[in-house]
Amino acid sequence: MTPERRAHEDFRTFFEREYARLALALFLITSSDAEAEDLAQESMVRVFERWDRVGRMESPTGYLYRTAMNLHRSRLRRLRHPTRYRGEPPPASDPGAMVEVRDHVARVLEAIPIGQRQALVLVEWLGFDAVVAGRLLGIEDVSVRVRLSWAL
């Protein structure tokens, strides 16, 4: 097997393991299916373009999430102010039973400022510690803990 083919297969495994989790995390941050999918796809493309370097990193997953957070911040900057998007949560296995829960979660998440929402999703939902979340967001770990405290 050629090194190029092996790298593509390694990336395919990485993609299959991380994409759904990344897209869901981005949905929780953006409250928009479309925005989350766009950011997840763009993040994966950027990681793929650099896979020869990223694949050898200590934490390719950390690089992926940092890329996604940077893309999200760039989009917010271009909009001049954070716009809250209303989107439908990902479909559940029993949509009838989950409608109220999804609606409540979406409303609660939309009410949380974006920085706090990012910290909440990275630490509480994805399980990153404050140090890693801080690196992903480009802020100090103490700032992550403060944002998380306010969000909670």
N, CA, C and O atoms as a GROMACS GRO file, in nm:
protein
  608
    1MET      N    1   0.085  -0.117   0.000
    1MET     CA    2   0.000   0.000   0.000
    1MET      C    3   0.091   0.124   0.000
    1MET      O    4   0.187   0.131   0.076
    2THR      N    5   0.059   0.220  -0.084
    2THR     CA    6   0.140   0.342  -0.093
    2THR      C    7   0.118   0.428   0.031
    2THR      O    8   0.012   0.420   0.093
    3PRO      N    9   0.216   0.510   0.067
    3PRO     CA   10   0.200   0.599   0.183
    3PRO      C   11   0.080   0.694   0.166
    3PRO      O   12   0.010   0.724   0.263
    4GLU      N   13   0.058   0.740   0.043
    4GLU     CA   14  -0.055   0.830   0.019
    4GLU      C   15  -0.188   0.760   0.046
    4GLU      O   16  -0.278   0.816   0.108
    5ARG      N   17  -0.200   0.636  -0.001
    5ARG     CA   18  -0.324   0.560   0.021
    5ARG      C   19  -0.343   0.531   0.170
    5ARG      O   20  -0.455   0.538   0.221
    6ARG      N   21  -0.234   0.499   0.240
    6ARG     CA   22  -0.242   0.472   0.383
    6ARG      C   23  -0.289   0.599   0.457
    6ARG      O   24  -0.371   0.590   0.548
    7ALA      N   25  -0.237   0.715   0.418
    7ALA     CA   26  -0.277   0.841   0.482
    7ALA      C   27  -0.426   0.867   0.459
    7ALA      O   28  -0.495   0.912   0.550
    8HIS      N   29  -0.475   0.840   0.338
    8HIS     CA   30  -0.617   0.860   0.308
    8HIS      C   31  -0.703   0.765   0.391
    8HIS      O   32  -0.809   0.804   0.440
    9GLU      N   33  -0.659   0.642   0.408
    9GLU     CA   34  -0.735   0.547   0.489
    9GLU      C   35  -0.732   0.586   0.637
    9GLU      O   36  -0.831   0.569   0.708
   10ASP      N   37  -0.618   0.638   0.685
   10ASP     CA   38  -0.609   0.686   0.822
   10ASP      C   39  -0.705   0.802   0.843
   10ASP      O   40  -0.774   0.809   0.945
   11PHE      N   41  -0.711   0.893   0.746
   11PHE     CA   42  -0.803   1.006   0.758
   11PHE      C   43  -0.947   0.956   0.754
   11PHE      O   44  -1.031   1.007   0.828
   12ARG      N   45  -0.976   0.859   0.669
   12ARG     CA   46  -1.113   0.805   0.661
   12ARG      C   47  -1.156   0.750   0.798
   12ARG      O   48  -1.268   0.775   0.841
   13THR      N   49  -1.068   0.678   0.864
   13THR     CA   50  -1.098   0.626   0.998
   13THR      C   51  -1.122   0.741   1.096
   13THR      O   52  -1.217   0.737   1.174
   14PHE      N   53  -1.036   0.842   1.091
   14PHE     CA   54  -1.050   0.960   1.176
   14PHE      C   55  -1.184   1.029   1.149
   14PHE      O   56  -1.256   1.064   1.242
   15PHE      N   57  -1.216   1.047   1.022
   15PHE     CA   58  -1.342   1.112   0.983
   15PHE      C   59  -1.462   1.035   1.037
   15PHE      O   60  -1.552   1.093   1.097
   16GLU      N   61  -1.463   0.906   1.017
   16GLU     CA   62  -1.576   0.823   1.062
   16GLU      C   63  -1.592   0.826   1.214
   16GLU      O   64  -1.704   0.818   1.265
   17ARG      N   65  -1.481   0.837   1.285
   17ARG     CA   66  -1.485   0.839   1.430
   17ARG      C   67  -1.529   0.976   1.484
   17ARG      O   68  -1.598   0.982   1.586
   18GLU      N   69  -1.491   1.085   1.417
   18GLU     CA   70  -1.509   1.219   1.474
   18GLU      C   71  -1.621   1.303   1.414
   18GLU      O   72  -1.671   1.394   1.481
   19TYR      N   73  -1.662   1.277   1.291
   19TYR     CA   74  -1.752   1.370   1.223
   19TYR      C   75  -1.886   1.390   1.294
   19TYR      O   76  -1.926   1.504   1.318
   20ALA      N   77  -1.954   1.284   1.328
   20ALA     CA   78  -2.087   1.298   1.389
   20ALA      C   79  -2.078   1.370   1.523
   20ALA      O   80  -2.163   1.455   1.554
   21ARG      N   81  -1.978   1.339   1.601
   21ARG     CA   82  -1.959   1.405   1.732
   21ARG      C   83  -1.930   1.554   1.713
   21ARG      O   84  -1.984   1.637   1.786
   22LEU      N   85  -1.846   1.588   1.615
   22LEU     CA   86  -1.814   1.727   1.586
   22LEU      C   87  -1.939   1.802   1.540
   22LEU      O   88  -1.966   1.912   1.588
   23ALA      N   89  -2.014   1.743   1.448
   23ALA     CA   90  -2.135   1.809   1.396
   23ALA      C   91  -2.236   1.833   1.508
   23ALA      O   92  -2.298   1.939   1.513
   24LEU      N   93  -2.252   1.738   1.596
   24LEU     CA   94  -2.346   1.755   1.707
   24LEU      C   95  -2.298   1.862   1.804
   24LEU      O   96  -2.377   1.943   1.851
   25ALA      N   97  -2.169   1.864   1.833
   25ALA     CA   98  -2.114   1.969   1.920
   25ALA      C   99  -2.135   2.106   1.858
   25ALA      O  100  -2.170   2.201   1.928
   26LEU      N  101  -2.114   2.117   1.729
   26LEU     CA  102  -2.133   2.245   1.661
   26LEU      C  103  -2.280   2.283   1.657
   26LEU      O  104  -2.314   2.401   1.663
   27PHE      N  105  -2.368   2.185   1.647
   27PHE     CA  106  -2.511   2.216   1.654
   27PHE      C  107  -2.545   2.275   1.790
   27PHE      O  108  -2.620   2.372   1.799
   28LEU      N  109  -2.491   2.216   1.896
   28LEU     CA  110  -2.518   2.267   2.030
   28LEU      C  111  -2.465   2.409   2.047
   28LEU      O  112  -2.521   2.487   2.124
   29ILE      N  113  -2.358   2.442   1.977
   29ILE     CA  114  -2.301   2.577   1.985
   29ILE      C  115  -2.379   2.675   1.897
   29ILE      O  116  -2.406   2.788   1.939
   30THR      N  117  -2.416   2.633   1.777
   30THR     CA  118  -2.478   2.727   1.682
   30THR      C  119  -2.630   2.726   1.683
   30THR      O  120  -2.692   2.823   1.640
   31SER      N  121  -2.692   2.620   1.730
   31SER     CA  122  -2.838   2.600   1.726
   31SER      C  123  -2.892   2.594   1.584
   31SER      O  124  -3.009   2.622   1.560
   32SER      N  125  -2.808   2.558   1.489
   32SER     CA  126  -2.849   2.551   1.350
   32SER      C  127  -2.788   2.427   1.285
   32SER      O  128  -2.667   2.409   1.282
   33ASP      N  129  -2.877   2.341   1.233
   33ASP     CA  130  -2.827   2.222   1.163
   33ASP      C  131  -2.738   2.260   1.046
   33ASP      O  132  -2.629   2.205   1.029
   34ALA      N  133  -2.784   2.355   0.966
   34ALA     CA  134  -2.710   2.395   0.846
   34ALA      C  135  -2.574   2.453   0.882
   34ALA      O  136  -2.473   2.417   0.821
   35GLU      N  137  -2.571   2.543   0.978
   35GLU     CA  138  -2.444   2.605   1.019
   35GLU      C  139  -2.350   2.500   1.077
   35GLU      O  140  -2.230   2.500   1.047
   36ALA      N  141  -2.402   2.410   1.159
   36ALA     CA  142  -2.320   2.305   1.218
   36ALA      C  143  -2.260   2.215   1.110
   36ALA      O  144  -2.141   2.182   1.114
   37GLU      N  145  -2.342   2.174   1.015
   37GLU     CA  146  -2.293   2.090   0.905
   37GLU      C  147  -2.186   2.163   0.823
   37GLU      O  148  -2.082   2.105   0.791
   38ASP      N  149  -2.211   2.290   0.790
   38ASP     CA  150  -2.112   2.368   0.714
   38ASP      C  151  -1.979   2.376   0.788
   38ASP      O  152  -1.873   2.355   0.730
   39LEU      N  153  -1.986   2.408   0.916
   39LEU     CA  154  -1.863   2.420   0.995
   39LEU      C  155  -1.792   2.285   1.009
   39LEU      O  156  -1.669   2.278   0.998
   40ALA      N  157  -1.867   2.179   1.032
   40ALA     CA  158  -1.806   2.046   1.046
   40ALA      C  159  -1.739   2.004   0.915
   40ALA      O  160  -1.627   1.953   0.916
   41GLN      N  161  -1.808   2.027   0.804
   41GLN     CA  162  -1.751   1.990   0.674
   41GLN      C  163  -1.626   2.072   0.644
   41GLN      O  164  -1.524   2.016   0.602
   42GLU      N  165  -1.633   2.203   0.666
   42GLU     CA  166  -1.517   2.289   0.639
   42GLU      C  167  -1.400   2.252   0.729
   42GLU      O  168  -1.285   2.253   0.685
   43SER      N  169  -1.428   2.220   0.854
   43SER     CA  170  -1.321   2.179   0.946
   43SER      C  171  -1.254   2.050   0.899
   43SER      O  172  -1.132   2.039   0.900
   44MET      N  173  -1.335   1.954   0.859
   44MET     CA  174  -1.280   1.828   0.810
   44MET      C  175  -1.198   1.848   0.683
   44MET      O  176  -1.094   1.785   0.665
   45VAL      N  177  -1.245   1.934   0.595
   45VAL     CA  178  -1.169   1.963   0.472
   45VAL      C  179  -1.033   2.020   0.507
   45VAL      O  180  -0.931   1.980   0.451
   46ARG      N  181  -1.032   2.114   0.598
   46ARG     CA  182  -0.904   2.176   0.637
   46ARG      C  183  -0.810   2.076   0.703
   46ARG      O  184  -0.690   2.080   0.680
   47VAL      N  185  -0.864   1.987   0.784
   47VAL     CA  186  -0.781   1.883   0.846
   47VAL      C  187  -0.730   1.789   0.739
   47VAL      O  188  -0.613   1.750   0.740
   48PHE      N  189  -0.816   1.751   0.645
   48PHE     CA  190  -0.774   1.660   0.537
   48PHE      C  191  -0.661   1.722   0.455
   48PHE      O  192  -0.565   1.654   0.419
   49GLU      N  193  -0.672   1.851   0.425
   49GLU     CA  194  -0.569   1.919   0.346
   49GLU      C  195  -0.433   1.916   0.415
   49GLU      O  196  -0.329   1.924   0.349
   50ARG      N  197  -0.434   1.906   0.547
   50ARG     CA  198  -0.310   1.908   0.624
   50ARG      C  199  -0.284   1.774   0.693
   50ARG      O  200  -0.202   1.767   0.785
   51TRP      N  201  -0.353   1.670   0.649
   51TRP     CA  202  -0.349   1.542   0.720
   51TRP      C  203  -0.209   1.486   0.735
   51TRP      O  204  -0.180   1.421   0.835
   52ASP      N  205  -0.121   1.509   0.639
   52ASP     CA  206   0.014   1.455   0.651
   52ASP      C  207   0.084   1.510   0.776
   52ASP      O  208   0.167   1.440   0.835
   53ARG      N  209   0.052   1.630   0.817
   53ARG     CA  210   0.108   1.690   0.938
   53ARG      C  211   0.017   1.664   1.059
   53ARG      O  212   0.065   1.624   1.165
   54VAL      N  213  -0.114   1.685   1.041
   54VAL     CA  214  -0.210   1.672   1.152
   54VAL      C  215  -0.217   1.527   1.200
   54VAL      O  216  -0.228   1.503   1.321
   55GLY      N  217  -0.211   1.432   1.109
   55GLY     CA  218  -0.219   1.291   1.146
   55GLY      C  219  -0.107   1.246   1.238
   55GLY      O  220  -0.121   1.146   1.309
   56ARG      N  221   0.003   1.318   1.238
   56ARG     CA  222   0.117   1.284   1.325
   56ARG      C  223   0.115   1.361   1.457
   56ARG      O  224   0.200   1.339   1.543
   57MET      N  225   0.019   1.452   1.472
   57MET     CA  226   0.012   1.532   1.595
   57MET      C  227  -0.028   1.445   1.714
   57MET      O  228  -0.083   1.337   1.698
   58GLU      N  229   0.002   1.495   1.833
   58GLU     CA  230  -0.038   1.426   1.955
   58GLU      C  231  -0.190   1.415   1.964
   58GLU      O  232  -0.243   1.315   2.011
   59SER      N  233  -0.261   1.521   1.918
   59SER     CA  234  -0.407   1.520   1.927
   59SER      C  235  -0.469   1.576   1.799
   59SER      O  236  -0.503   1.694   1.793
   60PRO      N  237  -0.485   1.492   1.697
   60PRO     CA  238  -0.554   1.539   1.577
   60PRO      C  239  -0.697   1.584   1.606
   60PRO      O  240  -0.748   1.675   1.541
   61THR      N  241  -0.760   1.522   1.705
   61THR     CA  242  -0.896   1.561   1.742
   61THR      C  243  -0.896   1.702   1.799
   61THR      O  244  -0.986   1.781   1.769
   62GLY      N  245  -0.799   1.734   1.880
   62GLY     CA  246  -0.787   1.870   1.934
   62GLY      C  247  -0.769   1.972   1.822
   62GLY      O  248  -0.828   2.080   1.825
   63TYR      N  249  -0.688   1.937   1.724
   63TYR     CA  250  -0.667   2.026   1.610
   63TYR      C  251  -0.798   2.046   1.534
   63TYR      O  252  -0.830   2.158   1.493
   64LEU      N  253  -0.874   1.939   1.517
   64LEU     CA  254  -1.003   1.948   1.448
   64LEU      C  255  -1.097   2.043   1.521
   64LEU      O  256  -1.157   2.130   1.459
   65TYR      N  257  -1.111   2.026   1.652
   65TYR     CA  258  -1.203   2.112   1.729
   65TYR      C  259  -1.153   2.256   1.732
   65TYR      O  260  -1.234   2.349   1.726
   66ARG      N  261  -1.025   2.276   1.741
   66ARG     CA  262  -0.970   2.413   1.738
   66ARG      C  263  -1.002   2.477   1.604
   66ARG      O  264  -1.041   2.594   1.598
   67THR      N  265  -0.986   2.402   1.496
   67THR     CA  266  -1.019   2.453   1.363
   67THR      C  267  -1.167   2.490   1.356
   67THR      O  268  -1.202   2.596   1.304
   68ALA      N  269  -1.252   2.404   1.407
   68ALA     CA  270  -1.397   2.432   1.404
   68ALA      C  271  -1.431   2.556   1.486
   68ALA      O  272  -1.511   2.639   1.442
   69MET      N  273  -1.371   2.570   1.604
   69MET     CA  274  -1.398   2.689   1.686
   69MET      C  275  -1.348   2.815   1.618
   69MET      O  276  -1.415   2.918   1.621
   70ASN      N  277  -1.231   2.808   1.555
   70ASN     CA  278  -1.179   2.925   1.483
   70ASN      C  279  -1.269   2.962   1.366
   70ASN      O  280  -1.295   3.081   1.343
   71LEU      N  281  -1.316   2.864   1.291
   71LEU     CA  282  -1.408   2.892   1.181
   71LEU      C  283  -1.537   2.956   1.232
   71LEU      O  284  -1.588   3.050   1.171
   72HIS      N  285  -1.587   2.906   1.342
   72HIS     CA  286  -1.710   2.961   1.399
   72HIS      C  287  -1.688   3.106   1.442
   72HIS      O  288  -1.771   3.193   1.413
   73ARG      N  289  -1.578   3.134   1.511
   73ARG     CA  290  -1.549   3.271   1.553
   73ARG      C  291  -1.534   3.363   1.432
   73ARG      O  292  -1.579   3.478   1.435
   74SER      N  293  -1.470   3.315   1.328
   74SER     CA  294  -1.454   3.397   1.206
   74SER      C  295  -1.589   3.432   1.145
   74SER      O  296  -1.610   3.545   1.102
   75ARG      N  297  -1.679   3.336   1.142
   75ARG     CA  298  -1.812   3.363   1.086
   75ARG      C  299  -1.888   3.464   1.172
   75ARG      O  300  -1.956   3.552   1.119
   76LEU      N  301  -1.876   3.451   1.302
   76LEU     CA  302  -1.942   3.547   1.390
   76LEU      C  303  -1.884   3.688   1.370
   76LEU      O  304  -1.958   3.786   1.369
   77ARG      N  305  -1.753   3.696   1.356
   77ARG     CA  306  -1.689   3.826   1.334
   77ARG      C  307  -1.740   3.891   1.206
   77ARG      O  308  -1.766   4.012   1.202
   78ARG      N  309  -1.754   3.810   1.101
   78ARG     CA  310  -1.802   3.864   0.973
   78ARG      C  311  -1.944   3.917   0.985
   78ARG      O  312  -1.983   4.009   0.914
   79LEU      N  313  -2.021   3.859   1.074
   79LEU     CA  314  -2.158   3.905   1.093
   79LEU      C  315  -2.166   4.029   1.182
   79LEU      O  316  -2.274   4.086   1.199
   80ARG      N  317  -2.053   4.070   1.240
   80ARG     CA  318  -2.040   4.185   1.330
   80ARG      C  319  -2.099   4.164   1.468
   80ARG      O  320  -2.049   4.221   1.565
   81HIS      N  321  -2.200   4.087   1.479
   81HIS     CA  322  -2.256   4.055   1.610
   81HIS      C  323  -2.316   3.916   1.601
   81HIS      O  324  -2.368   3.878   1.496
   82PRO      N  325  -2.310   3.840   1.710
   82PRO     CA  326  -2.362   3.704   1.704
   82PRO      C  327  -2.513   3.704   1.679
   82PRO      O  328  -2.589   3.765   1.755
   83THR      N  329  -2.554   3.638   1.576
   83THR     CA  330  -2.695   3.623   1.545
   83THR      C  331  -2.737   3.485   1.593
   83THR      O  332  -2.671   3.386   1.564
   84ARG      N  333  -2.846   3.480   1.665
   84ARG     CA  334  -2.894   3.351   1.712
   84ARG      C  335  -2.978   3.287   1.602
   84ARG      O  336  -3.073   3.348   1.552
   85TYR      N  337  -2.942   3.169   1.565
   85TYR     CA  338  -3.015   3.096   1.463
   85TYR      C  339  -3.109   2.998   1.529
   85TYR      O  340  -3.076   2.937   1.631
   86ARG      N  341  -3.225   2.984   1.472
   86ARG     CA  342  -3.317   2.882   1.520
   86ARG      C  343  -3.305   2.764   1.426
   86ARG      O  344  -3.319   2.777   1.305
   87GLY      N  345  -3.280   2.649   1.483
   87GLY     CA  346  -3.267   2.529   1.402
   87GLY      C  347  -3.331   2.412   1.473
   87GLY      O  348  -3.355   2.416   1.594
   88GLU      N  349  -3.358   2.312   1.399
   88GLU     CA  350  -3.416   2.190   1.457
   88GLU      C  351  -3.303   2.102   1.509
   88GLU      O  352  -3.203   2.083   1.440
   89PRO      N  353  -3.319   2.048   1.629
   89PRO     CA  354  -3.221   1.953   1.680
   89PRO      C  355  -3.216   1.829   1.589
   89PRO      O  356  -3.311   1.801   1.516
   90PRO      N  357  -3.106   1.757   1.594
   90PRO     CA  358  -3.097   1.634   1.514
   90PRO      C  359  -3.212   1.539   1.550
   90PRO      O  360  -3.254   1.534   1.666
   91PRO      N  361  -3.262   1.465   1.454
   91PRO     CA  362  -3.375   1.377   1.482
   91PRO      C  363  -3.340   1.269   1.584
   91PRO      O  364  -3.229   1.215   1.584
   92ALA      N  365  -3.433   1.240   1.670
   92ALA     CA  366  -3.415   1.135   1.771
   92ALA      C  367  -3.483   1.008   1.721
   92ALA      O  368  -3.558   1.011   1.624
   93SER      N  369  -3.457   0.897   1.788
   93SER     CA  370  -3.518   0.771   1.746
   93SER      C  371  -3.670   0.772   1.768
   93SER      O  372  -3.743   0.706   1.695
   94ASP      N  373  -3.716   0.844   1.868
   94ASP     CA  374  -3.859   0.856   1.893
   94ASP      C  375  -3.895   1.005   1.894
   94ASP      O  376  -3.906   1.064   2.001
   95PRO      N  377  -3.914   1.065   1.777
   95PRO     CA  378  -3.936   1.209   1.770
   95PRO      C  379  -4.054   1.259   1.852
   95PRO      O  380  -4.048   1.368   1.909
   96GLY      N  381  -4.159   1.182   1.858
   96GLY     CA  382  -4.276   1.226   1.934
   96GLY      C  383  -4.245   1.248   2.081
   96GLY      O  384  -4.294   1.344   2.141
   97ALA      N  385  -4.166   1.160   2.139
   97ALA     CA  386  -4.135   1.170   2.281
   97ALA      C  387  -4.029   1.275   2.311
   97ALA      O  388  -4.018   1.322   2.424
   98MET      N  389  -3.952   1.313   2.209
   98MET     CA  390  -3.840   1.404   2.232
   98MET      C  391  -3.868   1.549   2.194
   98MET      O  392  -3.783   1.635   2.219
   99VAL      N  393  -3.983   1.580   2.137
   99VAL     CA  394  -4.011   1.715   2.088
   99VAL      C  395  -3.997   1.819   2.199
   99VAL      O  396  -3.929   1.920   2.181
  100GLU      N  397  -4.060   1.795   2.312
  100GLU     CA  398  -4.054   1.892   2.421
  100GLU      C  399  -3.913   1.906   2.476
  100GLU      O  400  -3.868   2.017   2.505
  101VAL      N  401  -3.842   1.796   2.490
  101VAL     CA  402  -3.706   1.801   2.542
  101VAL      C  403  -3.615   1.879   2.448
  101VAL      O  404  -3.540   1.966   2.492
  102ARG      N  405  -3.621   1.848   2.318
  102ARG     CA  406  -3.539   1.919   2.219
  102ARG      C  407  -3.569   2.068   2.219
  102ARG      O  408  -3.478   2.150   2.214
  103ASP      N  409  -3.697   2.102   2.224
  103ASP     CA  410  -3.737   2.242   2.223
  103ASP      C  411  -3.682   2.314   2.345
  103ASP      O  412  -3.629   2.425   2.334
  104HIS      N  413  -3.694   2.252   2.459
  104HIS     CA  414  -3.644   2.312   2.582
  104HIS      C  415  -3.492   2.329   2.577
  104HIS      O  416  -3.440   2.436   2.610
  105VAL      N  417  -3.420   2.227   2.535
  105VAL     CA  418  -3.274   2.233   2.527
  105VAL      C  419  -3.231   2.341   2.428
  105VAL      O  420  -3.140   2.418   2.456
  106ALA      N  421  -3.297   2.348   2.313
  106ALA     CA  422  -3.262   2.450   2.212
  106ALA      C  423  -3.284   2.590   2.269
  106ALA      O  424  -3.200   2.678   2.249
  107ARG      N  425  -3.395   2.612   2.339
  107ARG     CA  426  -3.423   2.744   2.396
  107ARG      C  427  -3.321   2.781   2.503
  107ARG      O  428  -3.276   2.895   2.510
  108VAL      N  429  -3.286   2.684   2.587
  108VAL     CA  430  -3.188   2.711   2.692
  108VAL      C  431  -3.052   2.744   2.630
  108VAL      O  432  -2.987   2.840   2.670
  109LEU      N  433  -3.008   2.664   2.534
  109LEU     CA  434  -2.878   2.688   2.471
  109LEU      C  435  -2.875   2.821   2.397
  109LEU      O  436  -2.773   2.891   2.400
  110GLU      N  437  -2.983   2.858   2.331
  110GLU     CA  438  -2.987   2.986   2.260
  110GLU      C  439  -2.976   3.103   2.355
  110GLU      O  440  -2.926   3.209   2.317
  111ALA      N  441  -3.022   3.087   2.478
  111ALA     CA  442  -3.020   3.195   2.575
  111ALA      C  443  -2.880   3.217   2.635
  111ALA      O  444  -2.854   3.322   2.695
  112ILE      N  445  -2.792   3.121   2.618
  112ILE     CA  446  -2.657   3.131   2.675
  112ILE      C  447  -2.566   3.202   2.574
  112ILE      O  448  -2.564   3.164   2.457
  113PRO      N  449  -2.491   3.304   2.617
  113PRO     CA  450  -2.398   3.372   2.525
  113PRO      C  451  -2.301   3.271   2.462
  113PRO      O  452  -2.267   3.170   2.523
  114ILE      N  453  -2.258   3.301   2.342
  114ILE     CA  454  -2.180   3.206   2.261
  114ILE      C  455  -2.053   3.157   2.332
  114ILE      O  456  -2.023   3.037   2.325
  115GLY      N  457  -1.979   3.243   2.398
  115GLY     CA  458  -1.856   3.200   2.467
  115GLY      C  459  -1.886   3.100   2.578
  115GLY      O  460  -1.813   3.003   2.596
  116GLN      N  461  -1.992   3.126   2.651
  116GLN     CA  462  -2.032   3.033   2.757
  116GLN      C  463  -2.083   2.903   2.698
  116GLN      O  464  -2.056   2.795   2.752
  117ARG      N  465  -2.157   2.912   2.587
  117ARG     CA  466  -2.210   2.792   2.522
  117ARG      C  467  -2.095   2.705   2.472
  117ARG      O  468  -2.100   2.583   2.486
  118GLN      N  469  -1.991   2.767   2.415
  118GLN     CA  470  -1.875   2.691   2.367
  118GLN      C  471  -1.809   2.616   2.483
  118GLN      O  472  -1.778   2.498   2.471
  119ALA      N  473  -1.788   2.686   2.594
  119ALA     CA  474  -1.726   2.622   2.711
  119ALA      C  475  -1.813   2.508   2.763
  119ALA      O  476  -1.763   2.401   2.797
  120LEU      N  477  -1.943   2.532   2.770
  120LEU     CA  478  -2.036   2.431   2.819
  120LEU      C  479  -2.032   2.304   2.732
  120LEU      O  480  -2.025   2.193   2.785
  121VAL      N  481  -2.036   2.321   2.602
  121VAL     CA  482  -2.036   2.206   2.511
  121VAL      C  483  -1.903   2.132   2.519
  121VAL      O  484  -1.901   2.009   2.528
  122LEU      N  485  -1.792   2.205   2.515
  122LEU     CA  486  -1.660   2.139   2.516
  122LEU      C  487  -1.634   2.065   2.646
  122LEU      O  488  -1.580   1.954   2.644
  123VAL      N  489  -1.671   2.124   2.760
  123VAL     CA  490  -1.638   2.062   2.888
  123VAL      C  491  -1.745   1.964   2.934
  123VAL      O  492  -1.715   1.849   2.966
  124GLU      N  493  -1.870   2.007   2.935
  124GLU     CA  494  -1.976   1.923   2.990
  124GLU      C  495  -2.024   1.816   2.894
  124GLU      O  496  -2.053   1.704   2.936
  125TRP      N  497  -2.034   1.848   2.766
  125TRP     CA  498  -2.089   1.752   2.672
  125TRP      C  499  -1.980   1.665   2.610
  125TRP      O  500  -1.995   1.543   2.602
  126LEU      N  501  -1.869   1.728   2.566
  126LEU     CA  502  -1.763   1.650   2.501
  126LEU      C  503  -1.662   1.593   2.600
  126LEU      O  504  -1.585   1.502   2.566
  127GLY      N  505  -1.661   1.645   2.722
  127GLY     CA  506  -1.574   1.589   2.825
  127GLY      C  507  -1.430   1.637   2.823
  127GLY      O  508  -1.346   1.576   2.889
  128PHE      N  509  -1.399   1.745   2.750
  128PHE     CA  510  -1.264   1.800   2.753
  128PHE      C  511  -1.243   1.868   2.888
  128PHE      O  512  -1.338   1.921   2.946
  129ASP      N  513  -1.119   1.868   2.938
  129ASP     CA  514  -1.095   1.945   3.061
  129ASP      C  515  -1.076   2.091   3.023
  129ASP      O  516  -1.066   2.125   2.905
  130ALA      N  517  -1.069   2.178   3.124
  130ALA     CA  518  -1.062   2.323   3.100
  130ALA      C  519  -0.935   2.362   3.024
  130ALA      O  520  -0.938   2.456   2.944
  131VAL      N  521  -0.826   2.293   3.048
  131VAL     CA  522  -0.700   2.324   2.980
  131VAL      C  523  -0.713   2.298   2.830
  131VAL      O  524  -0.676   2.381   2.748
  132VAL      N  525  -0.765   2.182   2.795
  132VAL     CA  526  -0.783   2.146   2.654
  132VAL      C  527  -0.886   2.238   2.589
  132VAL      O  528  -0.865   2.288   2.478
  133ALA      N  529  -0.997   2.261   2.657
  133ALA     CA  530  -1.101   2.350   2.603
  133ALA      C  531  -1.044   2.490   2.582
  133ALA      O  532  -1.076   2.555   2.482
  134GLY      N  533  -0.962   2.536   2.674
  134GLY     CA  534  -0.898   2.667   2.659
  134GLY      C  535  -0.810   2.672   2.536
  134GLY      O  536  -0.811   2.771   2.463
  135ARG      N  537  -0.732   2.566   2.513
  135ARG     CA  538  -0.649   2.561   2.393
  135ARG      C  539  -0.735   2.563   2.268
  135ARG      O  540  -0.702   2.631   2.171
  136LEU      N  541  -0.845   2.489   2.269
  136LEU     CA  542  -0.933   2.484   2.152
  136LEU      C  543  -0.997   2.619   2.124
  136LEU      O  544  -1.016   2.656   2.008
  137LEU      N  545  -1.029   2.692   2.229
  137LEU     CA  546  -1.095   2.823   2.214
  137LEU      C  547  -0.995   2.938   2.204
  137LEU      O  548  -1.033   3.050   2.172
  138GLY      N  549  -0.868   2.909   2.232
  138GLY     CA  550  -0.767   3.015   2.226
  138GLY      C  551  -0.773   3.108   2.346
  138GLY      O  552  -0.740   3.226   2.335
  139ILE      N  553  -0.815   3.055   2.463
  139ILE     CA  554  -0.823   3.134   2.585
  139ILE      C  555  -0.759   3.056   2.699
  139ILE      O  556  -0.728   2.938   2.685
  140GLU      N  557  -0.740   3.123   2.812
  140GLU     CA  558  -0.683   3.058   2.931
  140GLU      C  559  -0.783   2.961   2.992
  140GLU      O  560  -0.904   2.980   2.979
  141ASP      N  561  -0.732   2.858   3.058
  141ASP     CA  562  -0.822   2.759   3.121
  141ASP      C  563  -0.908   2.822   3.229
  141ASP      O  564  -1.020   2.778   3.252
  142VAL      N  565  -0.856   2.924   3.298
  142VAL     CA  566  -0.937   2.991   3.400
  142VAL      C  567  -1.057   3.060   3.336
  142VAL      O  568  -1.164   3.066   3.396
  143SER      N  569  -1.040   3.112   3.215
  143SER     CA  570  -1.151   3.176   3.144
  143SER      C  571  -1.256   3.073   3.106
  143SER      O  572  -1.376   3.101   3.109
  144VAL      N  573  -1.212   2.953   3.071
  144VAL     CA  574  -1.307   2.845   3.041
  144VAL      C  575  -1.389   2.814   3.166
  144VAL      O  576  -1.511   2.800   3.158
  145ARG      N  577  -1.322   2.803   3.280
  145ARG     CA  578  -1.394   2.772   3.403
  145ARG      C  579  -1.493   2.882   3.441
  145ARG      O  580  -1.602   2.854   3.490
  146VAL      N  581  -1.454   3.007   3.419
  146VAL     CA  582  -1.546   3.119   3.447
  146VAL      C  583  -1.666   3.113   3.354
  146VAL      O  584  -1.780   3.125   3.399
  147ARG      N  585  -1.640   3.093   3.224
  147ARG     CA  586  -1.751   3.084   3.127
  147ARG      C  587  -1.843   2.968   3.162
  147ARG      O  588  -1.965   2.981   3.156
  148LEU      N  589  -1.784   2.856   3.198
  148LEU     CA  590  -1.863   2.738   3.234
  148LEU      C  591  -1.948   2.767   3.358
  148LEU      O  592  -2.066   2.730   3.363
  149SER      N  593  -1.889   2.831   3.455
  149SER     CA  594  -1.964   2.864   3.576
  149SER      C  595  -2.082   2.954   3.544
  149SER      O  596  -2.193   2.931   3.594
  150TRP      N  597  -2.061   3.055   3.463
  150TRP     CA  598  -2.171   3.145   3.425
  150TRP      C  599  -2.277   3.070   3.345
  150TRP      O  600  -2.396   3.093   3.364
  151ALA      N  601  -2.234   2.983   3.257
  151ALA     CA  602  -2.330   2.908   3.174
  151ALA      C  603  -2.416   2.816   3.260
  151ALA      O  604  -2.537   2.805   3.238
  152LEU      N  605  -2.354   2.752   3.357
  152LEU     CA  606  -2.429   2.660   3.442
  152LEU      C  607  -2.522   2.735   3.534
  152LEU      O  608  -2.594   2.673   3.613
   0.00000   0.00000   0.00000
